[in-house]
Amino acid sequence: MNRILYISLSVILFISCGNKDREILVKLMQEWKGREILYPNDMHFFMQGRDTLNADSICMY
């Protein structure tokens, strides 16, 4: 009896964890499809233990 219970619970857990994450990601990608991300022109990067870097000094574009 216990063996059947464990197998049943295992099957239920595997089915319930199926493609939840994938469905969430697909929905998120569809929501952001066609949008544009705008970054500010005066970006600064901060690195622990180092000086502040200006994006213009390291960006080649």
Phi and psi restraints in degrees (range 20) as a CNS / XPLOR table:
assign (resid 1 and name C) (resid 2 and name N)
       (resid 2 and name CA) (resid 2 and name C) 1.0 -63.6 20.0 2
assign (resid 2 and name N) (resid 2 and name CA)
       (resid 2 and name C) (resid 3 and name N) 1.0 -36.5 20.0 2
assign (resid 2 and name C) (resid 3 and name N)
       (resid 3 and name CA) (resid 3 and name C) 1.0 -63.2 20.0 2
assign (resid 3 and name N) (resid 3 and name CA)
       (resid 3 and name C) (resid 4 and name N) 1.0 -42.9 20.0 2
assign (resid 3 and name C) (resid 4 and name N)
       (resid 4 and name CA) (resid 4 and name C) 1.0 -64.5 20.0 2
assign (resid 4 and name N) (resid 4 and name CA)
       (resid 4 and name C) (resid 5 and name N) 1.0 -39.2 20.0 2
assign (resid 4 and name C) (resid 5 and name N)
       (resid 5 and name CA) (resid 5 and name C) 1.0 -63.6 20.0 2
assign (resid 5 and name N) (resid 5 and name CA)
       (resid 5 and name C) (resid 6 and name N) 1.0 -45.1 20.0 2
assign (resid 5 and name C) (resid 6 and name N)
       (resid 6 and name CA) (resid 6 and name C) 1.0 -64.0 20.0 2
assign (resid 6 and name N) (resid 6 and name CA)
       (resid 6 and name C) (resid 7 and name N) 1.0 -42.0 20.0 2
assign (resid 6 and name C) (resid 7 and name N)
       (resid 7 and name CA) (resid 7 and name C) 1.0 -64.9 20.0 2
assign (resid 7 and name N) (resid 7 and name CA)
       (resid 7 and name C) (resid 8 and name N) 1.0 -42.4 20.0 2
assign (resid 7 and name C) (resid 8 and name N)
       (resid 8 and name CA) (resid 8 and name C) 1.0 -61.9 20.0 2
assign (resid 8 and name N) (resid 8 and name CA)
       (resid 8 and name C) (resid 9 and name N) 1.0 -45.7 20.0 2
assign (resid 8 and name C) (resid 9 and name N)
       (resid 9 and name CA) (resid 9 and name C) 1.0 -64.0 20.0 2
assign (resid 9 and name N) (resid 9 and name CA)
       (resid 9 and name C) (resid 10 and name N) 1.0 -39.4 20.0 2
assign (resid 9 and name C) (resid 10 and name N)
       (resid 10 and name CA) (resid 10 and name C) 1.0 -62.9 20.0 2
assign (resid 10 and name N) (resid 10 and name CA)
       (resid 10 and name C) (resid 11 and name N) 1.0 -44.3 20.0 2
assign (resid 10 and name C) (resid 11 and name N)
       (resid 11 and name CA) (resid 11 and name C) 1.0 -63.4 20.0 2
assign (resid 11 and name N) (resid 11 and name CA)
       (resid 11 and name C) (resid 12 and name N) 1.0 -43.8 20.0 2
assign (resid 11 and name C) (resid 12 and name N)
       (resid 12 and name CA) (resid 12 and name C) 1.0 -61.7 20.0 2
assign (resid 12 and name N) (resid 12 and name CA)
       (resid 12 and name C) (resid 13 and name N) 1.0 -42.8 20.0 2
assign (resid 12 and name C) (resid 13 and name N)
       (resid 13 and name CA) (resid 13 and name C) 1.0 -64.5 20.0 2
assign (resid 13 and name N) (resid 13 and name CA)
       (resid 13 and name C) (resid 14 and name N) 1.0 -43.0 20.0 2
assign (resid 13 and name C) (resid 14 and name N)
       (resid 14 and name CA) (resid 14 and name C) 1.0 -65.4 20.0 2
assign (resid 14 and name N) (resid 14 and name CA)
       (resid 14 and name C) (resid 15 and name N) 1.0 -38.9 20.0 2
assign (resid 14 and name C) (resid 15 and name N)
       (resid 15 and name CA) (resid 15 and name C) 1.0 -69.1 20.0 2
assign (resid 15 and name N) (resid 15 and name CA)
       (resid 15 and name C) (resid 16 and name N) 1.0 -40.6 20.0 2
assign (resid 15 and name C) (resid 16 and name N)
       (resid 16 and name CA) (resid 16 and name C) 1.0 -70.1 20.0 2
assign (resid 16 and name N) (resid 16 and name CA)
       (resid 16 and name C) (resid 17 and name N) 1.0 -27.3 20.0 2
assign (resid 16 and name C) (resid 17 and name N)
       (resid 17 and name CA) (resid 17 and name C) 1.0 -89.9 20.0 2
assign (resid 17 and name N) (resid 17 and name CA)
       (resid 17 and name C) (resid 18 and name N) 1.0 2.8 20.0 2
assign (resid 17 and name C) (resid 18 and name N)
       (resid 18 and name CA) (resid 18 and name C) 1.0 -36.6 20.0 2
assign (resid 18 and name N) (resid 18 and name CA)
       (resid 18 and name C) (resid 19 and name N) 1.0 -103.2 20.0 2
assign (resid 18 and name C) (resid 19 and name N)
       (resid 19 and name CA) (resid 19 and name C) 1.0 -111.4 20.0 2
assign (resid 19 and name N) (resid 19 and name CA)
       (resid 19 and name C) (resid 20 and name N) 1.0 28.8 20.0 2
assign (resid 19 and name C) (resid 20 and name N)
       (resid 20 and name CA) (resid 20 and name C) 1.0 -56.8 20.0 2
assign (resid 20 and name N) (resid 20 and name CA)
       (resid 20 and name C) (resid 21 and name N) 1.0 -50.8 20.0 2
assign (resid 20 and name C) (resid 21 and name N)
       (resid 21 and name CA) (resid 21 and name C) 1.0 -63.0 20.0 2
assign (resid 21 and name N) (resid 21 and name CA)
       (resid 21 and name C) (resid 22 and name N) 1.0 -40.7 20.0 2
assign (resid 21 and name C) (resid 22 and name N)
       (resid 22 and name CA) (resid 22 and name C) 1.0 -64.5 20.0 2
assign (resid 22 and name N) (resid 22 and name CA)
       (resid 22 and name C) (resid 23 and name N) 1.0 -42.0 20.0 2
assign (resid 22 and name C) (resid 23 and name N)
       (resid 23 and name CA) (resid 23 and name C) 1.0 -63.2 20.0 2
assign (resid 23 and name N) (resid 23 and name CA)
       (resid 23 and name C) (resid 24 and name N) 1.0 -39.4 20.0 2
assign (resid 23 and name C) (resid 24 and name N)
       (resid 24 and name CA) (resid 24 and name C) 1.0 -64.8 20.0 2
assign (resid 24 and name N) (resid 24 and name CA)
       (resid 24 and name C) (resid 25 and name N) 1.0 -43.6 20.0 2
assign (resid 24 and name C) (resid 25 and name N)
       (resid 25 and name CA) (resid 25 and name C) 1.0 -65.7 20.0 2
assign (resid 25 and name N) (resid 25 and name CA)
       (resid 25 and name C) (resid 26 and name N) 1.0 -40.7 20.0 2
assign (resid 25 and name C) (resid 26 and name N)
       (resid 26 and name CA) (resid 26 and name C) 1.0 -63.2 20.0 2
assign (resid 26 and name N) (resid 26 and name CA)
       (resid 26 and name C) (resid 27 and name N) 1.0 -42.6 20.0 2
assign (resid 26 and name C) (resid 27 and name N)
       (resid 27 and name CA) (resid 27 and name C) 1.0 -63.1 20.0 2
assign (resid 27 and name N) (resid 27 and name CA)
       (resid 27 and name C) (resid 28 and name N) 1.0 -41.9 20.0 2
assign (resid 27 and name C) (resid 28 and name N)
       (resid 28 and name CA) (resid 28 and name C) 1.0 -64.7 20.0 2
assign (resid 28 and name N) (resid 28 and name CA)
       (resid 28 and name C) (resid 29 and name N) 1.0 -42.2 20.0 2
assign (resid 28 and name C) (resid 29 and name N)
       (resid 29 and name CA) (resid 29 and name C) 1.0 -65.6 20.0 2
assign (resid 29 and name N) (resid 29 and name CA)
       (resid 29 and name C) (resid 30 and name N) 1.0 -38.7 20.0 2
assign (resid 29 and name C) (resid 30 and name N)
       (resid 30 and name CA) (resid 30 and name C) 1.0 -66.2 20.0 2
assign (resid 30 and name N) (resid 30 and name CA)
       (resid 30 and name C) (resid 31 and name N) 1.0 -35.1 20.0 2
assign (resid 30 and name C) (resid 31 and name N)
       (resid 31 and name CA) (resid 31 and name C) 1.0 -66.9 20.0 2
assign (resid 31 and name N) (resid 31 and name CA)
       (resid 31 and name C) (resid 32 and name N) 1.0 -36.9 20.0 2
assign (resid 31 and name C) (resid 32 and name N)
       (resid 32 and name CA) (resid 32 and name C) 1.0 -93.2 20.0 2
assign (resid 32 and name N) (resid 32 and name CA)
       (resid 32 and name C) (resid 33 and name N) 1.0 -1.7 20.0 2
assign (resid 32 and name C) (resid 33 and name N)
       (resid 33 and name CA) (resid 33 and name C) 1.0 -63.3 20.0 2
assign (resid 33 and name N) (resid 33 and name CA)
       (resid 33 and name C) (resid 34 and name N) 1.0 129.6 20.0 2
assign (resid 33 and name C) (resid 34 and name N)
       (resid 34 and name CA) (resid 34 and name C) 1.0 86.2 20.0 2
assign (resid 34 and name N) (resid 34 and name CA)
       (resid 34 and name C) (resid 35 and name N) 1.0 -3.5 20.0 2
assign (resid 34 and name C) (resid 35 and name N)
       (resid 35 and name CA) (resid 35 and name C) 1.0 -87.1 20.0 2
assign (resid 35 and name N) (resid 35 and name CA)
       (resid 35 and name C) (resid 36 and name N) 1.0 161.2 20.0 2
assign (resid 35 and name C) (resid 36 and name N)
       (resid 36 and name CA) (resid 36 and name C) 1.0 -121.5 20.0 2
assign (resid 36 and name N) (resid 36 and name CA)
       (resid 36 and name C) (resid 37 and name N) 1.0 134.6 20.0 2
assign (resid 36 and name C) (resid 37 and name N)
       (resid 37 and name CA) (resid 37 and name C) 1.0 -95.4 20.0 2
assign (resid 37 and name N) (resid 37 and name CA)
       (resid 37 and name C) (resid 38 and name N) 1.0 122.1 20.0 2
assign (resid 37 and name C) (resid 38 and name N)
       (resid 38 and name CA) (resid 38 and name C) 1.0 -103.9 20.0 2
assign (resid 38 and name N) (resid 38 and name CA)
       (resid 38 and name C) (resid 39 and name N) 1.0 126.3 20.0 2
assign (resid 38 and name C) (resid 39 and name N)
       (resid 39 and name CA) (resid 39 and name C) 1.0 -104.9 20.0 2
assign (resid 39 and name N) (resid 39 and name CA)
       (resid 39 and name C) (resid 40 and name N) 1.0 145.1 20.0 2
assign (resid 39 and name C) (resid 40 and name N)
       (resid 40 and name CA) (resid 40 and name C) 1.0 -67.6 20.0 2
assign (resid 40 and name N) (resid 40 and name CA)
       (resid 40 and name C) (resid 41 and name N) 1.0 153.5 20.0 2
assign (resid 40 and name C) (resid 41 and name N)
       (resid 41 and name CA) (resid 41 and name C) 1.0 -73.2 20.0 2
assign (resid 41 and name N) (resid 41 and name CA)
       (resid 41 and name C) (resid 42 and name N) 1.0 -26.6 20.0 2
assign (resid 41 and name C) (resid 42 and name N)
       (resid 42 and name CA) (resid 42 and name C) 1.0 -107.6 20.0 2
assign (resid 42 and name N) (resid 42 and name CA)
       (resid 42 and name C) (resid 43 and name N) 1.0 61.5 20.0 2
assign (resid 42 and name C) (resid 43 and name N)
       (resid 43 and name CA) (resid 43 and name C) 1.0 -80.9 20.0 2
assign (resid 43 and name N) (resid 43 and name CA)
       (resid 43 and name C) (resid 44 and name N) 1.0 143.2 20.0 2
assign (resid 43 and name C) (resid 44 and name N)
       (resid 44 and name CA) (resid 44 and name C) 1.0 -126.6 20.0 2
assign (resid 44 and name N) (resid 44 and name CA)
       (resid 44 and name C) (resid 45 and name N) 1.0 141.0 20.0 2
assign (resid 44 and name C) (resid 45 and name N)
       (resid 45 and name CA) (resid 45 and name C) 1.0 -110.1 20.0 2
assign (resid 45 and name N) (resid 45 and name CA)
       (resid 45 and name C) (resid 46 and name N) 1.0 138.7 20.0 2
assign (resid 45 and name C) (resid 46 and name N)
       (resid 46 and name CA) (resid 46 and name C) 1.0 -116.9 20.0 2
assign (resid 46 and name N) (resid 46 and name CA)
       (resid 46 and name C) (resid 47 and name N) 1.0 125.4 20.0 2
assign (resid 46 and name C) (resid 47 and name N)
       (resid 47 and name CA) (resid 47 and name C) 1.0 -119.0 20.0 2
assign (resid 47 and name N) (resid 47 and name CA)
       (resid 47 and name C) (resid 48 and name N) 1.0 135.3 20.0 2
assign (resid 47 and name C) (resid 48 and name N)
       (resid 48 and name CA) (resid 48 and name C) 1.0 -65.1 20.0 2
assign (resid 48 and name N) (resid 48 and name CA)
       (resid 48 and name C) (resid 49 and name N) 1.0 127.4 20.0 2
assign (resid 48 and name C) (resid 49 and name N)
       (resid 49 and name CA) (resid 49 and name C) 1.0 84.1 20.0 2
assign (resid 49 and name N) (resid 49 and name CA)
       (resid 49 and name C) (resid 50 and name N) 1.0 3.3 20.0 2
assign (resid 49 and name C) (resid 50 and name N)
       (resid 50 and name CA) (resid 50 and name C) 1.0 -131.6 20.0 2
assign (resid 50 and name N) (resid 50 and name CA)
       (resid 50 and name C) (resid 51 and name N) 1.0 171.6 20.0 2
assign (resid 50 and name C) (resid 51 and name N)
       (resid 51 and name CA) (resid 51 and name C) 1.0 -73.2 20.0 2
assign (resid 51 and name N) (resid 51 and name CA)
       (resid 51 and name C) (resid 52 and name N) 1.0 164.0 20.0 2
assign (resid 51 and name C) (resid 52 and name N)
       (resid 52 and name CA) (resid 52 and name C) 1.0 -71.9 20.0 2
assign (resid 52 and name N) (resid 52 and name CA)
       (resid 52 and name C) (resid 53 and name N) 1.0 135.4 20.0 2
assign (resid 52 and name C) (resid 53 and name N)
       (resid 53 and name CA) (resid 53 and name C) 1.0 -109.7 20.0 2
assign (resid 53 and name N) (resid 53 and name CA)
       (resid 53 and name C) (resid 54 and name N) 1.0 138.3 20.0 2
assign (resid 53 and name C) (resid 54 and name N)
       (resid 54 and name CA) (resid 54 and name C) 1.0 -88.4 20.0 2
assign (resid 54 and name N) (resid 54 and name CA)
       (resid 54 and name C) (resid 55 and name N) 1.0 139.7 20.0 2
assign (resid 54 and name C) (resid 55 and name N)
       (resid 55 and name CA) (resid 55 and name C) 1.0 -61.6 20.0 2
assign (resid 55 and name N) (resid 55 and name CA)
       (resid 55 and name C) (resid 56 and name N) 1.0 -31.5 20.0 2
assign (resid 55 and name C) (resid 56 and name N)
       (resid 56 and name CA) (resid 56 and name C) 1.0 -65.8 20.0 2
assign (resid 56 and name N) (resid 56 and name CA)
       (resid 56 and name C) (resid 57 and name N) 1.0 -30.0 20.0 2
assign (resid 56 and name C) (resid 57 and name N)
       (resid 57 and name CA) (resid 57 and name C) 1.0 -77.7 20.0 2
assign (resid 57 and name N) (resid 57 and name CA)
       (resid 57 and name C) (resid 58 and name N) 1.0 -20.5 20.0 2
assign (resid 57 and name C) (resid 58 and name N)
       (resid 58 and name CA) (resid 58 and name C) 1.0 -114.2 20.0 2
assign (resid 58 and name N) (resid 58 and name CA)
       (resid 58 and name C) (resid 59 and name N) 1.0 -11.4 20.0 2
assign (resid 58 and name C) (resid 59 and name N)
       (resid 59 and name CA) (resid 59 and name C) 1.0 -88.3 20.0 2
assign (resid 59 and name N) (resid 59 and name CA)
       (resid 59 and name C) (resid 60 and name N) 1.0 133.9 20.0 2
assign (resid 59 and name C) (resid 60 and name N)
       (resid 60 and name CA) (resid 60 and name C) 1.0 -100.1 20.0 2
assign (resid 60 and name N) (resid 60 and name CA)
       (resid 60 and name C) (resid 61 and name N) 1.0 3.5 20.0 2
